[in-house]
Structures are given as structure tokens and as C-alpha cells.
Amino acid sequence: MFDNRSAHATTTARTVALDSLEAGIEAAHPRRVIRDSVSIDGDTLTIAGEAYDLTDIGKIVVLGGGNAAAHVASVLEPILDDRLAGGVVVTDDPTETDRVTVHRGDHPVPSQRGVDGTTVVRNAAANADESTLVLAVITGGASALLPAPAEGISLEALQATTNALLESGATIHEINAVRKHLSALKGGQLARIAAPATVVSLIFSDVVGNDLSVIGSGPTVPDDSTYEEALSVLSEYDVSVPDAVQSHLERGANGTLAETPQAGDPIFDRVSNHILADNFTALSAASEVAEARGFTPLILSSSIRGEAREAAKSHVAVAEEVLATGNPLSAPAVLLAGGECTVTVHGDGEGGPSQEFCVSAALELDAERITVAAVDSDGIDGATDVAGAIVDTDTIADRAAGANALRENDVYPLLAKAGAHLHSGATGTNVNDLRIVVVDA
């Protein structure tokens, strides 16, 4: 999976870290998840243990988007076979499909080709009728890959707002509260367009806590966020947005614009949502591999959030405790964690949360027996071309340079010079960040 693996697998600890990361990402890939979760027998379609009667279904279509959307579609096609009428998905990681049309989009900042693809998705949803079963594929990255700017909002305004939010340090819940109120698709609005069709969502979660209304900005889920909340996010993080965005949100807050559909709306009467994979899916598989390699695993949490550089210090502290006292477990051990850390950008450099996590961890390390690795499960950390990094006490010799790189949010060049980057390319999935701390015996 990591194309520069041999350069990193120079010790047992490093090999275990890489094996664990690869196992976690593979466990969350649609080729495994969909085959385990979706089956069809006669007129019964089963998804995550729930049966759907196809007797009165005239056609099945696959609609949606996200980093893994094309891979989900490609695995669904042979399962559904002739029952699948077609469909449309938007992704930045295309793969070959026979019946579902794949459109290219961009992540993490929306693009014109993403808008174009999303328009096709919306039109297909509008053509669904009461006899249609819409399998809505919503995976990590869908918020950016399914852009449908609300009336009066240009793509450029949406891009500027997205960039500002991503650099602000706001959580994904807060970011998506804004996104939903600048969209004609998010916040339950895909379900509104598709009604009265039956909608069954197949979801790969990249959100801490698996809040359905936040994953992909909840296009098939009731939305309890408001225009007022969106304005509060901009205010709290001092985010400057284009005038059209500010005006749109203010008109919504004063009641001029209708809110996104909320719980109790009849458009959701024929909608069901299934989370098929999440961060814990990956952590569980990674943990099993670590144990098979002779290391005692401990999943710290799948919900780690906050500033990446600060989270790294806590992870290192736990590893140091393992060495010093044998608590909460004895070496050899592997500490595993996931979630979504953020970076509040103050400098003008290049990097991402997983990379900042690794640099911060490397600066904290003074024990040779600790190895730290962190990646984004989609293979793209921030807006860079790397998944993350792997570090130990020898990775960053110049501590002052490391501290300066963090200060300027410019850790990418530092890690590149150290040969610490992990390259995977697009992985075909997205279930948030994975972090491995190996404490060798």
C-alpha cells in the first residue's frame, strides 16, 4: 500500500506500525465492507442485516459521492446485477464501473467539475419516483465532492469559505453546519429531491461520533443545525467570508430563507441510513494485526480530536508511561487511536494534521523504543500528496527546525527531507485518521 514501504520498514517496530496501518485501511475498503454488508436473494435485498422487499421496486439506482463512492458502486454492480438500472457518483478516486457513471470532483475544496457531476446526481434523484429504490452512497469527502451551491452563491464564494473554514481550526461538525446552509443538496436536501422514492443510504463515516447529519453533510438525514448556528461558527473562529455568503446566512437567520429539512418532515418517511464502516472498523483490524505480530494492542479511542500537535504529546506520554511503569499495559505494545485532529493555520506553509502530529511527536520523543505513525485513511493528508508520516527519535535531528516548522505550519518540507513521508495515493476509502504508537520490548 505504501509505495516507499521498504525504506521505512527498517525495524520490527516500524514494520508492525506499517502492517497495522495497512490492515486498518484495507478493512475499511468497500471491496470488503460492501461484500460483507450487502446481499440479494430473490426479491429480498439485505443491507447491514435489514431486509428490503424489492417486489414493488421498478428500478434501483446508485447515487452519491465521496472518496470511496466509485469503489462502492463497482462492488455493488455484480451484487445487484440486472436489477441495477444505473446511477451517478462523484469522486476524486475513480475506478472502472459498468452501469454507474463516475464523475470526477475535487477534495477538500470543491471545484467546477464537482458542481457539474453533482448536477447530474441531482437530476437523477429528481427523476426517481415511488417505485424507485435509491441507494445513496455517502462516504468521507462527500461534503466537498458533492457541491451544489445555493441560489446566489457562486463556486468561488463557496471555495473561499471552505478554505477559510479548513484553516480556522473549526471542527467538522461546525464546518458542515456552514456548508449545509450554503447548499442545495446537503442537510437532507437530497432526500427531499428524491422523494417519494425509497432511499437507503450506504455510509462510510469519517466523522467522530458517527453523527449521520454531519457525515457528508447529511444529504439524506434530518438537519438540526440552523442558519444562526452557521453564523455563530463564523463569528467564533473569526472567519471572513464573501459578502454573498454572509448575506445568505443572515437572510436565513432572519427567516427570509427556509431552513434545511428537520426531523419529522415526511420526506424522511421512506429513508433509512446505514453506517457500514467507520474509524473503529479500521482500528479493530489494525489491533488484530498488531496482536498477531506479538504486540499487546490497546485502542485508546476512535474519537481523538483537537489540535494535532497537542494530541501527539498525549500519545507520546502514554507510550512513555508504558515504558516507565508498565501502565496501562506492558511492552511490547501498540497504542492505536483515530478520530479527526485539526490544524489552526497561522503560517503559510505546507502540511496536514497527520504530518503535524508526527512532527510534534518526534520532538517529544526521547526513548529509542517508541515509533509513531499517523495517516489519513484516504491517503491524502490535508491538501498534500502524502498520507502521513512515520517517525522515531532519529527522524528530526534539528529540534529547532522542527519547532519552527510547526510554528509556520510548514512540516511537509521537513518530513520530506527526513524521508519520513508515507505515500499511498488514493486508498479507495475514508474513515478518518489512523495513529499507531509502537512501544518495542
C-alpha positions as CSV (number, residue, x, y, z in Angstrom):
1,M,0.0,0.0,0.0
2,F,2.8,2.5,0.9
3,D,4.9,2.8,-2.2
4,N,8.0,3.6,-0.2
5,R,7.5,0.9,2.4
6,S,10.9,-0.7,2.2
7,A,12.6,2.5,3.1
8,H,10.6,2.7,6.3
9,A,10.4,-1.0,7.4
10,T,13.9,-0.9,8.9
11,T,13.0,-2.2,12.4
12,T,10.4,-4.6,13.9
13,A,8.5,-1.6,15.4
14,R,8.3,0.2,12.1
15,T,7.2,-2.9,10.3
16,V,4.5,-3.5,12.8
17,A,3.3,0.1,12.5
18,L,3.1,-0.2,8.7
19,D,1.4,-3.6,8.9
20,S,-1.2,-2.2,11.3
21,L,-1.9,0.9,9.2
22,E,-2.3,-1.1,6.0
23,A,-4.6,-3.7,7.7
24,G,-6.8,-0.9,9.1
25,I,-7.2,0.8,5.7
26,E,-7.9,-2.4,3.9
27,A,-10.6,-3.4,6.4
28,A,-12.5,-0.2,5.6
29,H,-12.2,-0.6,1.8
30,P,-15.6,-1.1,0.0
31,R,-14.4,-4.3,-1.6
32,R,-14.5,-5.9,1.9
33,V,-17.2,-3.8,3.6
34,I,-19.9,-4.0,0.8
35,R,-19.4,-7.7,0.3
36,D,-19.8,-8.3,4.0
37,S,-22.8,-6.0,4.3
38,V,-24.9,-6.2,1.1
39,S,-26.6,-9.3,-0.4
40,I,-29.6,-10.1,-2.5
41,D,-31.7,-13.3,-2.5
42,G,-34.6,-13.3,-4.9
43,D,-36.8,-10.3,-4.1
44,T,-35.0,-9.5,-0.8
45,L,-32.1,-7.1,-0.6
46,T,-30.3,-7.2,2.7
47,I,-28.2,-4.3,3.9
48,A,-26.4,-4.4,7.2
49,G,-28.9,-7.1,8.4
50,E,-32.0,-5.1,7.4
51,A,-34.2,-6.7,4.7
52,Y,-35.8,-4.7,1.9
53,D,-38.6,-6.2,-0.2
54,L,-38.0,-5.5,-3.9
55,T,-41.3,-6.8,-5.1
56,D,-42.8,-3.4,-5.9
57,I,-39.5,-1.8,-6.9
58,G,-39.4,-0.9,-10.5
59,K,-35.7,0.2,-10.7
60,I,-32.6,0.5,-8.4
61,V,-30.2,3.4,-8.9
62,V,-27.0,4.3,-7.1
63,L,-26.5,8.0,-6.4
64,G,-24.0,9.8,-4.2
65,G,-20.4,10.8,-3.8
66,G,-17.2,10.8,-1.7
67,N,-13.7,9.5,-1.7
68,A,-14.9,5.9,-1.8
69,A,-18.1,6.3,-3.9
70,A,-16.8,4.8,-7.1
71,H,-15.4,1.8,-5.3
72,V,-18.7,1.2,-3.5
73,A,-20.5,1.4,-6.9
74,S,-18.1,-1.0,-8.5
75,V,-18.7,-3.6,-5.8
76,L,-22.5,-3.1,-5.8
77,E,-22.8,-3.7,-9.5
78,P,-22.1,-7.5,-9.5
79,I,-24.2,-8.0,-6.4
80,L,-27.3,-6.2,-7.8
81,D,-26.6,-7.4,-11.4
82,D,-29.5,-6.9,-13.8
83,R,-31.6,-5.2,-11.1
84,L,-29.3,-2.2,-11.2
85,A,-30.7,0.3,-13.7
86,G,-27.7,2.7,-13.4
87,G,-26.6,5.7,-11.4
88,V,-24.2,8.5,-10.8
89,V,-21.4,9.1,-8.3
90,V,-18.9,11.9,-7.9
91,T,-15.4,11.2,-6.5
92,D,-11.7,12.1,-6.6
93,D,-10.8,8.4,-6.8
94,P,-12.5,6.9,-9.9
95,T,-12.5,3.2,-10.7
96,E,-14.0,1.2,-13.5
97,T,-17.7,0.6,-13.4
98,D,-20.2,-0.8,-15.9
99,R,-23.6,0.8,-15.1
100,V,-22.9,3.6,-12.7
101,T,-21.5,6.7,-14.3
102,V,-18.5,8.1,-12.4
103,H,-17.8,11.9,-12.4
104,R,-14.6,13.5,-11.2
105,G,-14.7,16.0,-8.4
106,D,-12.1,17.5,-6.0
107,H,-11.4,17.3,-2.3
108,P,-11.1,19.0,0.2
109,V,-12.0,22.2,-1.8
110,P,-15.0,21.9,-4.2
111,S,-14.5,22.5,-7.9
112,Q,-16.5,23.2,-11.1
113,R,-16.3,19.6,-12.2
114,G,-17.6,18.6,-8.8
115,V,-20.5,21.0,-9.3
116,D,-21.2,19.6,-12.8
117,G,-21.2,16.0,-11.5
118,T,-23.4,16.9,-8.6
119,T,-25.9,18.5,-11.0
120,V,-26.2,15.1,-12.8
121,V,-26.8,13.4,-9.4
122,R,-29.5,15.9,-8.5
123,N,-31.2,15.4,-11.9
124,A,-31.2,11.7,-11.5
125,A,-32.6,12.0,-8.0
126,A,-35.4,14.3,-9.3
127,N,-36.3,11.6,-11.9
128,A,-36.8,9.0,-9.2
129,D,-40.5,8.0,-8.5
130,E,-42.4,6.0,-5.9
131,S,-41.2,2.7,-7.5
132,T,-37.5,3.7,-7.4
133,L,-35.0,2.5,-4.8
134,V,-32.2,5.0,-4.5
135,L,-29.1,3.5,-2.9
136,A,-27.4,6.7,-1.7
137,V,-23.6,6.2,-1.4
138,I,-22.3,8.7,1.1
139,T,-18.6,8.4,2.1
140,G,-15.9,10.5,3.6
141,G,-15.2,13.5,1.4
142,A,-18.8,13.9,0.2
143,S,-19.1,17.4,1.6
144,A,-16.5,18.7,-0.9
145,L,-17.2,16.2,-3.7
146,L,-20.9,16.9,-3.9
147,P,-21.0,20.7,-4.1
148,A,-24.3,22.3,-5.1
149,P,-24.1,26.0,-4.2
150,A,-27.4,27.5,-3.0
151,E,-29.0,30.1,-5.2
152,G,-27.0,33.3,-5.2
153,I,-23.8,31.6,-4.0
154,S,-21.0,31.3,-6.6
155,L,-18.5,28.4,-6.7
156,E,-15.7,30.9,-6.0
157,A,-17.5,32.1,-2.9
158,L,-18.0,28.5,-1.8
159,Q,-14.3,27.7,-2.3
160,A,-13.2,30.8,-0.4
161,T,-15.5,29.9,2.5
162,T,-14.3,26.3,2.5
163,N,-10.7,27.3,2.6
164,A,-11.2,29.7,5.4
165,L,-13.1,27.2,7.5
166,L,-10.5,24.5,6.9
167,E,-7.7,26.8,8.1
168,S,-9.7,28.1,11.1
169,G,-9.4,25.1,13.4
170,A,-13.2,24.6,13.4
171,T,-14.4,21.0,13.9
172,I,-16.0,19.1,11.1
173,H,-19.4,19.4,12.9
174,E,-19.0,23.2,12.8
175,I,-17.7,23.3,9.3
176,N,-20.6,21.3,8.0
177,A,-23.1,23.4,9.8
178,V,-22.0,26.2,7.5
179,R,-21.7,24.0,4.4
180,K,-25.3,22.7,4.8
181,H,-26.7,26.2,4.7
182,L,-24.8,27.1,1.6
183,S,-26.0,24.0,-0.4
184,A,-29.0,22.8,-2.4
185,L,-28.1,19.2,-1.6
186,K,-26.7,18.9,1.9
187,G,-28.7,18.8,5.1
188,G,-31.4,16.4,4.0
189,Q,-32.0,18.0,0.7
190,L,-31.0,15.0,-1.5
191,A,-33.8,13.1,0.3
192,R,-36.2,16.0,-0.5
193,I,-35.2,15.9,-4.2
194,A,-35.6,12.1,-4.4
195,A,-39.0,11.9,-2.7
196,P,-41.2,9.9,-2.9
197,A,-38.6,7.3,-3.8
198,T,-37.3,4.8,-1.2
199,V,-33.9,6.0,-0.2
200,V,-31.4,3.7,1.5
201,S,-28.0,5.2,2.4
202,L,-24.8,3.2,2.4
203,I,-22.5,5.3,4.6
204,F,-18.7,5.2,5.3
205,S,-18.2,7.5,8.2
206,D,-15.2,9.9,8.5
207,V,-16.8,11.8,11.4
208,V,-16.0,11.4,15.1
209,G,-19.1,10.0,16.8
210,N,-20.8,9.0,13.5
211,D,-23.3,11.8,13.6
212,L,-25.4,11.0,10.4
213,S,-26.2,14.6,9.9
214,V,-22.5,15.5,9.7
215,I,-21.2,12.7,7.5
216,G,-21.0,14.1,4.0
217,S,-23.1,17.0,5.5
218,G,-26.0,14.6,5.8
219,P,-27.7,14.8,2.4
220,T,-30.3,12.1,3.3
221,V,-30.6,13.0,7.0
222,P,-32.7,15.5,9.0
223,D,-30.7,18.5,9.9
224,D,-30.9,20.1,13.4
225,S,-28.3,22.8,12.6
226,T,-29.5,26.3,11.7
227,Y,-28.5,29.4,9.8
228,E,-28.0,31.0,13.2
229,E,-25.6,28.3,14.2
230,A,-23.7,28.7,10.9
231,L,-23.2,32.4,11.6
232,S,-22.0,31.6,15.1
233,V,-19.3,29.4,13.7
234,L,-18.0,32.2,11.5
235,S,-18.0,34.5,14.5
236,E,-16.4,32.2,16.9
237,Y,-13.5,31.4,14.7
238,D,-13.3,34.9,13.2
239,V,-13.8,33.5,9.7
240,S,-14.1,36.2,7.0
241,V,-16.3,35.1,4.1
242,P,-17.5,36.7,0.8
243,D,-20.4,39.1,1.1
244,A,-22.8,36.8,-0.7
245,V,-22.2,34.1,1.8
246,Q,-22.6,36.4,4.8
247,S,-25.8,37.9,3.3
248,H,-27.2,34.4,2.5
249,L,-26.7,33.2,6.0
250,E,-28.1,36.3,7.6
251,R,-31.3,36.1,5.4
252,G,-31.7,32.5,6.5
253,A,-31.2,33.5,10.2
254,N,-33.9,36.2,10.0
255,G,-36.4,33.8,8.4
256,T,-36.3,35.0,4.8
257,L,-34.9,31.6,3.6
258,A,-36.3,28.3,4.6
259,E,-34.3,26.1,6.9
260,T,-32.9,22.7,5.8
261,P,-35.5,19.8,6.4
262,Q,-35.7,18.7,10.0
263,A,-36.8,15.7,11.9
264,G,-40.5,14.9,11.4
265,D,-40.5,16.1,7.8
266,P,-42.5,13.5,5.8
267,I,-39.7,13.4,3.1
268,F,-37.8,11.1,5.5
269,D,-40.7,8.6,5.9
270,R,-39.1,6.3,3.2
271,V,-35.5,7.0,4.1
272,S,-33.1,4.7,6.1
273,N,-29.4,5.1,6.7
274,H,-26.8,2.5,7.4
275,I,-23.2,3.1,8.6
276,L,-21.3,0.2,7.1
277,A,-17.7,1.3,8.1
278,D,-16.1,3.8,10.4
279,N,-12.9,4.6,12.2
280,F,-13.3,1.7,14.7
281,T,-13.6,-0.7,11.7
282,A,-10.1,0.2,10.8
283,L,-8.7,0.3,14.3
284,S,-10.1,-3.1,15.1
285,A,-8.4,-4.7,12.1
286,A,-5.1,-2.8,12.9
287,S,-5.3,-4.1,16.5
288,E,-5.7,-7.7,15.4
289,V,-2.6,-7.4,13.2
290,A,-0.5,-5.9,16.0
291,E,-1.5,-8.7,18.3
292,A,-0.6,-11.3,15.7
293,R,2.9,-9.8,15.5
294,G,3.4,-10.4,19.2
295,F,2.5,-6.9,20.5
296,T,-0.2,-6.2,23.0
297,P,-2.7,-3.8,21.4
298,L,-4.7,-1.1,23.1
299,I,-7.2,1.1,21.3
300,L,-7.1,4.4,23.1
301,S,-10.0,6.0,21.3
302,S,-11.6,6.4,17.8
303,S,-12.7,9.9,18.8
304,I,-9.4,11.9,19.3
305,R,-9.9,15.5,18.2
306,G,-8.4,18.9,18.8
307,E,-5.1,20.3,17.6
308,A,-2.9,17.6,16.1
309,R,0.3,18.8,17.7
310,E,-1.2,18.7,21.1
311,A,-2.8,15.3,20.6
312,A,0.6,14.0,19.7
313,K,2.0,14.9,23.1
314,S,-0.6,12.9,24.9
315,H,0.0,9.9,22.7
316,V,3.7,10.0,23.4
317,A,3.1,10.5,27.1
318,V,1.1,7.2,27.2
319,A,3.9,5.4,25.4
320,E,6.4,6.8,28.0
321,E,4.2,5.5,30.8
322,V,4.2,2.1,29.2
323,L,8.0,2.1,29.3
324,A,8.3,3.6,32.8
325,T,5.6,1.7,34.8
326,G,4.0,-0.9,32.5
327,N,0.7,1.0,32.6
328,P,-1.8,0.8,31.1
329,L,-0.1,-2.2,29.6
330,S,3.4,-3.6,29.3
331,A,5.8,-3.5,26.3
332,P,5.9,-4.8,23.6
333,A,2.7,-2.8,23.0
334,V,0.9,-1.0,20.2
335,L,-1.3,2.0,21.1
336,L,-3.9,2.7,18.4
337,A,-6.1,5.8,18.0
338,G,-8.2,7.5,15.4
339,G,-10.5,10.5,15.0
340,E,-10.0,13.8,13.3
341,C,-7.4,16.2,14.6
342,T,-7.3,19.7,13.2
343,V,-4.7,22.4,12.4
344,T,-5.3,26.0,13.1
345,V,-3.2,27.7,10.3
346,H,-1.1,30.7,11.3
347,G,1.7,30.3,8.8
348,D,1.9,29.9,5.1
349,G,3.5,26.5,4.7
350,E,2.5,23.0,3.6
351,G,1.4,20.1,5.6
352,G,-1.6,18.4,7.2
353,P,-2.9,17.1,10.6
354,S,-1.2,13.7,10.4
355,Q,2.1,15.3,9.4
356,E,1.9,17.9,12.2
357,F,1.0,15.1,14.6
358,C,4.2,13.2,13.6
359,V,6.5,16.2,13.8
360,S,5.1,17.1,17.3
361,A,5.5,13.5,18.4
362,A,9.1,13.3,17.1
363,L,10.0,16.4,19.1
364,E,8.6,14.9,22.3
365,L,10.4,11.5,21.9
366,D,13.5,10.7,23.8
367,A,13.1,6.9,24.0
368,E,14.5,4.9,21.2
369,R,11.9,2.2,21.7
370,I,9.0,4.3,20.6
371,T,7.8,4.6,16.9
372,V,4.9,6.8,15.9
373,A,3.0,6.7,12.6
374,A,-0.1,8.7,11.5
375,V,-2.0,8.8,8.2
376,D,-5.3,10.0,6.8
377,S,-7.1,6.9,5.7
378,D,-8.0,8.3,2.3
379,G,-4.2,8.7,1.5
380,I,-4.3,12.5,1.4
381,D,-3.3,14.4,4.4
382,G,-4.5,18.0,4.2
383,A,-4.0,19.2,0.6
384,T,-0.7,17.4,0.1
385,D,0.3,14.3,-1.9
386,V,1.1,12.1,1.1
387,A,-0.9,10.0,3.5
388,G,1.1,11.0,6.6
389,A,4.4,10.0,8.1
390,I,6.4,7.6,10.4
391,V,8.9,8.9,12.9
392,D,11.1,8.0,15.8
393,T,13.8,9.6,17.9
394,D,16.2,9.8,15.0
395,T,13.8,11.4,12.4
396,I,14.3,15.1,13.3
397,A,17.8,15.8,14.3
398,D,17.4,19.6,14.3
399,R,14.8,20.3,17.0
400,A,14.8,24.0,16.4
401,A,13.9,23.4,12.7
402,G,11.1,21.1,13.8
403,A,9.7,23.6,16.2
404,N,9.9,26.3,13.5
405,A,8.1,24.1,11.0
406,L,5.2,23.6,13.4
407,R,5.1,27.4,14.2
408,E,4.9,28.2,10.4
409,N,2.6,25.2,9.6
410,D,5.3,24.1,7.2
411,V,6.1,20.5,8.2
412,Y,5.9,18.9,4.8
413,P,9.4,20.0,3.6
414,L,10.9,18.9,7.0
415,L,9.4,15.4,6.7
416,A,10.3,15.2,3.1
417,K,14.0,16.0,3.8
418,A,13.9,13.4,6.6
419,G,12.5,10.8,4.3
420,A,9.6,10.2,6.7
421,H,6.6,10.6,4.4
422,L,4.2,7.7,3.8
423,H,2.9,7.7,0.2
424,S,-0.1,5.6,-0.7
425,G,-2.1,7.6,-3.2
426,A,-5.9,7.4,-3.0
427,T,-6.8,4.3,-0.9
428,G,-10.4,3.8,-2.0
429,T,-11.8,4.6,1.4
430,N,-12.0,7.4,4.0
431,V,-12.8,6.6,7.7
432,N,-10.7,9.4,9.2
433,D,-7.2,9.4,10.6
434,L,-5.3,6.4,12.0
435,R,-2.4,6.7,14.5
436,I,-0.1,4.0,15.7
437,V,2.4,4.2,18.5
438,V,4.6,1.1,18.8
439,V,6.5,0.6,22.1
440,D,9.1,-2.1,21.5
441,A,10.4,-4.6,24.1
